[in-house]
Amino acid sequence: MVPDASGVPQPRSPRVLALGVLAAALVASLGLSPARGEVLTRAAHPAGSPASPVGPVRPVANDQSASAQTEGEHAVRAPETAAAVAYGAVTSTPPVNVPCTTPGTTGNRLQAVYAYFGTAGNRVATSRPYILDALKRANGIVYYSARQTGGTRHLRLATDSACQPSVLAVNLPATAASSFSATVSAMQSKGYTHPQRKYLLFADARAICGLGQTYLDDQASGQNRNNRGPQFARVDLGCWSGSAVVHEIFHTLGAVQKTAPHSDTALHCRDERDVMCYSGAGGTSVYLTSLCYSVINDERLDCAKNDYFHTDPAVGSYLATRWNTARSSFLWGGGPAYQFPPSGVQSVTATKATATSVRLAWAAPTVSTTHSAASAYRVLRGSSPLAMRAIATTRSLSFTDTAPLAGSSTYWVIGYNAGGDGARVGLSITR
């Protein structure tokens, strides 16, 4: 018996080692074609967002081929039904329920989507049990991986009123079925562009196994581009397993950066066994290490805990100084959310406090999905808008200028945070 996140014992399914020949046969029987990796060429690093230490931040679609994924899953669950195999539900890690809040849509969330194409029927009702199973097993992989370093992490999934992962049903054009980039474009055209969402599509198609976007940004802070949305990942029929799902989710969380010690330079790792490791592009190959030899690591994150996931990395280590997905705000227990620049302060007033002072007061900026709260405020003063100088920084909602200029003065109040400056709001006063 294996305890789940709540401490309730769960039966561990028997583990069956899948031979490479059997894996290849399974792929052939399901009619899966090799995955096609597509590099997205559209610009996706907005002006004002952090610069990448490894060059321009851009999303890359990561190829996870059907054969590599099947062969990488050495353990399958029993009983193994034909339906389960067809959907790809072959992860042995037990399911762990995701944390639930009311409502289950606040803040950063991973949003599951059932995608069907063209005139094909909507099978979300019959697909939902397999989607929920894959999501909960993916959450189990995160939960048990975090326990390996003494921490607790869960996927921060959008949930419904029954505290189950929310699954949206979205119809996409038939032309998007065979292309990840076309899938992303179709989702965006339908308005799925929320900056607090990463969209995981369970595609009712058999064109690829799994693909996900990763930004080349390894800065350690919460201002890492992988720490906000929107981003997209997709898994097709035959790959609806917990390990395939968590693999693509962690691409959208920023794994594996090219600067990681065991990077394969194709946004995967090389020190098998590991859920993010397998032979990559350019002829790179994986290798077994003594730290990662156990077959259980095929369903664990960062087997040596030194490339992309550690809940408590050593001071000065790579994961303490570069991007660590365990700090992602899309995980329960992760780090702070990405901060967008605040909007302008509200209701600025200026009054003569005394004969030789001016008191400024204002209300905090409005917080929204695209504007974070201000952490502090700058006050500027000048004889004209072209002669403004900073005179104070404060966390308060007021400031008294004890040395105001004679005659007419202009004041600006600007809220700011780690994401940058908000809009300036000013007024003039005559003494």
C-alpha positions as CSV (number, residue, x, y, z in Angstrom):
1,M,0.0,0.0,0.0
2,V,1.2,3.5,-0.9
3,P,-0.1,6.6,0.9
4,D,-1.5,9.3,-1.2
5,A,-1.1,13.0,-0.4
6,S,-3.8,12.8,2.3
7,G,-2.2,9.8,3.9
8,V,-4.8,7.4,2.7
9,P,-3.3,4.1,1.6
10,Q,-3.5,3.4,-2.1
11,P,-2.9,0.1,-3.7
12,R,0.3,0.0,-5.8
13,S,-0.3,-1.6,-9.2
14,P,1.9,-4.4,-10.2
15,R,4.9,-3.3,-12.3
16,V,5.5,-5.0,-15.6
17,L,8.7,-4.2,-17.5
18,A,8.0,-3.4,-21.1
19,L,10.6,-4.8,-23.5
20,G,11.6,-2.6,-26.4
21,V,10.2,-5.1,-28.9
22,L,6.8,-5.1,-27.1
23,A,6.8,-1.3,-27.0
24,A,7.5,-1.0,-30.7
25,A,4.7,-3.5,-31.4
26,L,2.3,-1.5,-29.2
27,V,3.1,1.6,-31.1
28,A,2.5,-0.1,-34.4
29,S,-0.8,-1.6,-33.2
30,L,-2.1,1.8,-32.2
31,G,-1.2,3.2,-35.6
32,L,0.9,6.0,-34.2
33,S,3.1,8.0,-36.5
34,P,6.4,9.4,-35.5
35,A,6.2,12.8,-33.8
36,R,7.1,15.9,-35.8
37,G,8.9,18.5,-33.8
38,E,8.0,22.0,-34.9
39,V,10.0,25.1,-33.9
40,L,7.7,28.1,-33.4
41,T,9.1,31.1,-35.2
42,R,6.7,33.7,-34.1
43,A,8.0,36.3,-31.7
44,A,6.8,35.7,-28.2
45,H,9.1,37.7,-25.9
46,P,7.1,40.9,-25.2
47,A,8.8,44.2,-24.8
48,G,9.8,44.9,-21.3
49,S,10.0,41.3,-20.2
50,P,13.2,39.9,-18.8
51,A,16.1,39.2,-21.1
52,S,17.3,35.6,-21.3
53,P,20.7,34.9,-20.0
54,V,21.1,32.5,-22.9
55,G,19.8,34.8,-25.7
56,P,16.4,35.9,-26.8
57,V,13.6,34.2,-24.9
58,R,11.5,32.3,-27.4
59,P,9.1,29.3,-27.2
60,V,10.3,26.0,-28.6
61,A,8.1,23.1,-29.3
62,N,9.7,20.0,-27.8
63,D,9.4,16.8,-29.7
64,Q,8.5,13.7,-27.8
65,S,8.2,10.9,-30.2
66,A,5.6,8.1,-29.8
67,S,8.2,5.4,-29.8
68,A,10.5,7.1,-27.3
69,Q,7.7,7.7,-24.9
70,T,6.4,4.1,-25.0
71,E,9.9,2.7,-24.6
72,G,10.6,5.1,-21.8
73,E,7.7,3.9,-19.8
74,H,9.1,0.7,-18.5
75,A,6.3,0.1,-16.1
76,V,2.6,-0.3,-17.0
77,R,-0.3,-0.7,-14.7
78,A,-2.5,-3.8,-14.5
79,P,-5.1,-4.9,-15.4
80,E,-4.2,-3.5,-18.7
81,T,-7.4,-3.1,-20.7
82,A,-7.5,-2.4,-24.5
83,A,-9.2,0.9,-23.8
84,A,-6.5,2.0,-21.3
85,V,-3.8,1.2,-23.8
86,A,-5.6,3.0,-26.6
87,Y,-5.7,6.2,-24.5
88,G,-2.2,5.7,-23.2
89,A,-3.0,5.2,-19.5
90,V,0.0,3.1,-18.7
91,T,1.7,5.0,-15.9
92,S,2.4,3.0,-12.7
93,T,2.7,5.9,-10.3
94,P,-0.5,5.9,-8.2
95,P,-2.9,8.8,-8.7
96,V,-2.8,11.6,-6.2
97,N,-5.8,14.0,-5.9
98,V,-5.0,17.6,-6.7
99,P,-5.6,20.3,-4.0
100,C,-8.9,22.0,-4.3
101,T,-9.8,25.6,-3.6
102,T,-13.1,27.5,-4.0
103,P,-13.3,28.7,-6.6
104,G,-10.8,26.5,-8.4
105,T,-9.8,29.1,-11.0
106,T,-8.0,31.8,-9.0
107,G,-4.4,32.7,-9.8
108,N,-2.1,30.7,-12.0
109,R,-3.5,27.4,-13.1
110,L,-2.9,24.5,-15.5
111,Q,-6.0,24.1,-17.6
112,A,-6.8,20.7,-19.1
113,V,-8.5,20.8,-22.6
114,Y,-10.1,18.0,-24.5
115,A,-9.6,19.0,-28.2
116,Y,-11.5,17.5,-31.0
117,F,-11.1,18.5,-34.7
118,G,-13.3,19.4,-37.6
119,T,-16.5,17.5,-37.8
120,A,-15.3,14.7,-35.5
121,G,-17.7,14.0,-32.7
122,N,-17.2,15.4,-29.2
123,R,-16.2,12.4,-27.0
124,V,-15.3,14.4,-23.8
125,A,-17.8,12.4,-21.8
126,T,-16.2,9.1,-22.5
127,S,-12.6,10.6,-22.5
128,R,-12.9,12.4,-19.2
129,P,-12.1,9.4,-17.0
130,Y,-8.9,8.8,-18.8
131,I,-8.0,12.5,-18.8
132,L,-8.6,12.7,-15.0
133,D,-6.6,9.5,-14.4
134,A,-3.6,10.9,-16.4
135,L,-3.7,14.2,-14.6
136,K,-3.9,12.6,-11.2
137,R,-1.0,10.3,-12.0
138,A,1.0,13.2,-13.3
139,N,0.3,14.9,-10.0
140,G,1.4,11.8,-8.3
141,I,4.8,12.0,-10.1
142,V,5.2,15.6,-8.9
143,Y,4.1,14.7,-5.4
144,Y,6.5,11.7,-5.0
145,S,9.3,13.5,-6.8
146,A,9.0,16.4,-4.3
147,R,9.1,14.0,-1.4
148,Q,12.5,12.8,-2.5
149,T,13.9,16.1,-1.4
150,G,11.7,16.5,1.7
151,G,9.3,18.9,0.0
152,T,5.6,18.9,-1.1
153,R,4.5,20.0,-4.5
154,H,1.3,19.5,-6.5
155,L,0.1,20.6,-9.9
156,R,-1.9,23.7,-9.6
157,L,-4.7,22.6,-11.8
158,A,-8.0,24.4,-12.5
159,T,-10.7,22.5,-10.7
160,D,-14.5,22.4,-10.9
161,S,-17.2,22.6,-8.3
162,A,-16.7,18.9,-7.5
163,C,-13.0,19.5,-6.8
164,Q,-12.0,17.5,-9.9
165,P,-9.7,18.8,-12.6
166,S,-11.6,21.0,-14.9
167,V,-11.7,19.8,-18.5
168,L,-12.8,22.2,-21.2
169,A,-14.0,20.7,-24.5
170,V,-12.8,22.8,-27.5
171,N,-13.5,22.1,-31.2
172,L,-10.5,23.1,-33.4
173,P,-10.2,23.1,-37.2
174,A,-9.4,19.8,-38.9
175,T,-6.2,21.4,-40.2
176,A,-4.9,21.7,-36.7
177,A,-5.1,18.0,-36.0
178,S,-1.7,17.2,-37.6
179,S,0.2,20.3,-36.5
180,F,1.2,21.6,-33.0
181,S,1.8,25.1,-34.3
182,A,-1.6,25.1,-36.0
183,T,-3.1,23.8,-32.7
184,V,-1.6,26.7,-30.8
185,S,-2.8,29.3,-33.4
186,A,-6.3,27.9,-33.3
187,M,-6.5,28.0,-29.5
188,Q,-5.3,31.6,-29.5
189,S,-7.8,32.6,-32.2
190,K,-10.5,31.2,-29.9
191,G,-9.3,33.5,-27.1
192,Y,-7.3,31.0,-25.0
193,T,-4.6,33.5,-24.2
194,H,-5.0,34.1,-20.4
195,P,-1.7,35.2,-18.9
196,Q,-2.4,33.0,-15.8
197,R,-3.0,29.8,-17.7
198,K,-1.0,27.0,-19.3
199,Y,-3.2,24.9,-21.5
200,L,-2.7,21.2,-21.7
201,L,-4.6,19.7,-24.7
202,F,-5.6,16.1,-24.7
203,A,-6.0,15.8,-28.5
204,D,-8.5,13.3,-29.9
205,A,-6.0,12.6,-32.7
206,R,-3.1,10.4,-33.5
207,A,-0.6,12.7,-35.2
208,I,2.0,13.2,-32.5
209,C,2.7,11.9,-29.0
210,G,3.5,15.0,-27.0
211,L,4.7,18.6,-27.6
212,G,5.1,21.5,-25.3
213,Q,6.4,25.1,-25.4
214,T,9.5,26.1,-23.4
215,Y,11.0,29.5,-23.1
216,L,14.8,29.7,-23.2
217,D,15.1,31.7,-19.9
218,D,17.1,30.3,-17.0
219,Q,17.0,33.3,-14.6
220,A,16.2,32.2,-11.1
221,S,13.6,34.7,-10.1
222,G,9.8,34.5,-10.4
223,Q,10.2,36.9,-13.4
224,N,11.3,33.9,-15.5
225,R,9.1,33.9,-18.7
226,N,8.2,30.2,-18.0
227,N,6.5,31.4,-14.8
228,R,3.5,32.9,-16.6
229,G,1.2,32.1,-19.4
230,P,-0.1,31.6,-21.9
231,Q,1.7,28.5,-22.9
232,F,0.5,25.3,-24.6
233,A,1.2,21.6,-24.6
234,R,-0.5,18.7,-26.4
235,V,-0.7,15.0,-25.9
236,D,-2.4,12.7,-28.4
237,L,-4.3,9.4,-28.1
238,G,-1.8,6.7,-27.1
239,C,0.1,9.1,-24.9
240,W,-2.6,10.1,-22.4
241,S,-0.4,8.7,-19.6
242,G,0.7,10.4,-16.4
243,S,4.4,10.4,-17.4
244,A,3.7,11.9,-20.9
245,V,1.4,14.5,-19.4
246,V,3.9,15.5,-16.7
247,H,6.7,15.6,-19.3
248,E,4.9,18.1,-21.4
249,I,3.7,20.1,-18.4
250,F,7.2,20.5,-17.2
251,H,8.3,21.7,-20.6
252,T,5.8,24.6,-20.1
253,L,7.2,25.1,-16.6
254,G,10.7,25.6,-18.1
255,A,12.4,22.2,-18.2
256,V,15.1,21.5,-19.2
257,Q,17.1,24.6,-19.8
258,K,20.1,24.4,-22.1
259,T,22.4,25.6,-19.3
260,A,21.5,22.7,-17.1
261,P,24.5,20.5,-16.1
262,H,23.1,17.4,-18.0
263,S,21.2,19.2,-20.8
264,D,21.1,17.4,-24.2
265,T,20.9,20.9,-25.8
266,A,17.4,20.0,-27.0
267,L,15.6,20.9,-23.8
268,H,15.8,17.4,-22.3
269,C,18.3,15.8,-20.0
270,R,20.8,13.0,-20.6
271,D,21.3,11.3,-17.2
272,E,18.8,8.5,-17.4
273,R,16.5,7.4,-15.9
274,D,14.3,10.5,-15.6
275,V,10.9,11.5,-16.9
276,M,12.5,14.4,-18.9
277,C,15.4,12.4,-20.3
278,Y,15.7,10.5,-23.6
279,S,17.9,10.7,-26.7
280,G,17.7,14.2,-28.1
281,A,18.3,16.1,-31.3
282,G,21.7,16.3,-33.0
283,G,22.7,12.8,-32.2
284,T,22.9,13.2,-28.5
285,S,22.2,10.1,-26.4
286,V,21.2,9.4,-22.8
287,Y,23.3,7.4,-20.4
288,L,22.6,5.6,-17.1
289,T,24.1,6.9,-13.9
290,S,24.5,5.2,-10.5
291,L,22.2,7.9,-9.0
292,C,19.5,7.3,-11.6
293,Y,19.7,3.6,-12.3
294,S,16.4,2.6,-10.5
295,V,13.6,2.0,-12.9
296,I,11.3,4.1,-10.7
297,N,13.1,7.2,-11.9
298,D,11.4,6.8,-15.3
299,E,8.4,8.3,-13.5
300,R,10.3,10.9,-11.3
301,L,11.4,14.4,-11.9
302,D,15.1,15.1,-12.1
303,C,16.5,11.9,-10.8
304,A,19.7,13.5,-9.5
305,K,17.9,16.7,-8.5
306,N,20.5,18.9,-10.1
307,D,19.1,19.9,-13.5
308,Y,15.5,21.3,-13.2
309,F,13.7,20.2,-10.0
310,H,14.7,20.4,-6.3
311,T,12.5,21.6,-3.5
312,D,15.5,22.7,-1.4
313,P,18.7,23.0,-3.5
314,A,22.1,23.6,-1.8
315,V,23.2,27.2,-1.6
316,G,25.2,28.1,-4.7
317,S,24.2,25.1,-6.7
318,Y,22.8,25.4,-10.2
319,L,19.2,25.1,-9.1
320,A,19.7,27.7,-6.4
321,T,21.1,30.2,-8.8
322,R,19.2,29.3,-12.1
323,W,15.6,28.5,-12.9
324,N,14.2,25.7,-10.7
325,T,10.8,24.4,-11.8
326,A,10.1,23.5,-8.1
327,R,9.7,27.2,-7.6
328,S,7.1,27.5,-10.4
329,S,3.9,29.4,-9.4
330,F,2.0,26.8,-11.4
331,L,2.7,24.3,-8.6
332,W,1.1,24.3,-5.1
333,G,4.1,24.9,-2.8
334,G,6.1,26.7,-5.5
335,G,7.4,30.2,-5.5
336,P,5.9,33.7,-6.2
337,A,4.0,34.4,-9.3
338,Y,5.3,36.5,-12.2
339,Q,4.7,40.1,-11.6
340,F,3.2,42.3,-14.3
341,P,3.8,46.0,-14.1
342,P,1.1,47.7,-12.0
343,S,-1.5,50.0,-13.5
344,G,-1.6,53.7,-12.5
345,V,-2.3,54.8,-9.0
346,Q,-5.7,56.2,-8.4
347,S,-7.2,59.4,-6.9
348,V,-4.0,61.4,-6.4
349,T,-4.5,64.5,-4.3
350,A,-2.2,67.3,-3.2
351,T,-2.9,69.7,-0.3
352,K,-0.9,72.3,1.5
353,A,-0.1,70.5,4.8
354,T,1.6,73.6,6.2
355,A,3.0,76.9,4.8
356,T,6.1,75.1,3.8
357,S,4.9,71.6,2.9
358,V,2.7,69.7,0.5
359,R,1.0,66.4,1.3
360,L,0.3,63.9,-1.5
361,A,-2.1,61.0,-1.1
362,W,-3.3,58.3,-3.5
363,A,-5.1,55.0,-3.7
364,A,-3.4,51.7,-4.8
365,P,-3.5,50.7,-8.4
366,T,-6.2,48.2,-9.5
367,V,-5.0,44.6,-9.6
368,S,-6.0,42.5,-12.6
369,T,-4.8,39.5,-14.6
370,T,-2.4,41.8,-16.6
371,H,-1.5,44.2,-13.8
372,S,0.0,43.0,-10.5
373,A,0.0,44.9,-7.2
374,A,2.5,47.7,-6.7
375,S,5.2,46.9,-4.1
376,A,6.3,50.6,-3.7
377,Y,5.9,54.0,-5.1
378,R,8.2,56.7,-6.6
379,V,7.4,60.4,-6.2
380,L,8.8,62.8,-8.7
381,R,8.6,66.6,-8.6
382,G,9.5,69.3,-11.1
383,S,8.8,72.8,-12.3
384,S,7.5,71.3,-15.5
385,P,6.9,67.8,-17.0
386,L,10.3,68.1,-18.7
387,A,12.2,68.8,-15.4
388,M,11.0,66.0,-13.2
389,R,13.3,64.6,-10.5
390,A,12.7,61.7,-8.0
391,I,12.3,63.0,-4.5
392,A,11.1,59.9,-2.6
393,T,10.4,56.2,-2.6
394,T,7.8,54.9,-0.2
395,R,5.6,51.9,0.5
396,S,2.9,54.2,2.0
397,L,0.0,55.6,0.1
398,S,1.0,59.2,1.0
399,F,4.1,61.4,1.1
400,T,4.7,64.9,2.6
401,D,7.1,67.1,0.6
402,T,8.8,69.3,3.2
403,A,10.8,71.3,0.7
404,P,8.4,72.1,-2.1
405,L,9.3,74.4,-5.0
406,A,8.2,78.0,-4.9
407,G,5.3,78.8,-7.3
408,S,3.9,76.0,-9.4
409,S,5.0,72.4,-9.1
410,T,4.2,69.2,-10.9
411,Y,4.2,65.9,-9.0
412,W,4.1,62.4,-10.5
413,V,3.4,59.2,-8.5
414,I,4.5,55.9,-10.1
415,G,3.8,52.5,-8.6
416,Y,6.3,49.7,-9.4
417,N,7.2,46.1,-8.7
418,A,9.6,43.5,-9.9
419,G,7.8,43.6,-13.3
420,G,8.6,47.3,-13.9
421,D,6.9,50.7,-13.6
422,G,3.3,51.4,-13.8
423,A,1.7,54.3,-15.6
424,R,2.6,57.7,-14.1
425,V,-0.2,59.8,-12.6
426,G,0.5,63.4,-12.0
427,L,-1.0,66.7,-10.9
428,S,0.1,70.3,-10.4
429,I,-0.1,72.5,-7.4
430,T,0.7,76.2,-6.9
431,R,1.9,77.5,-3.5
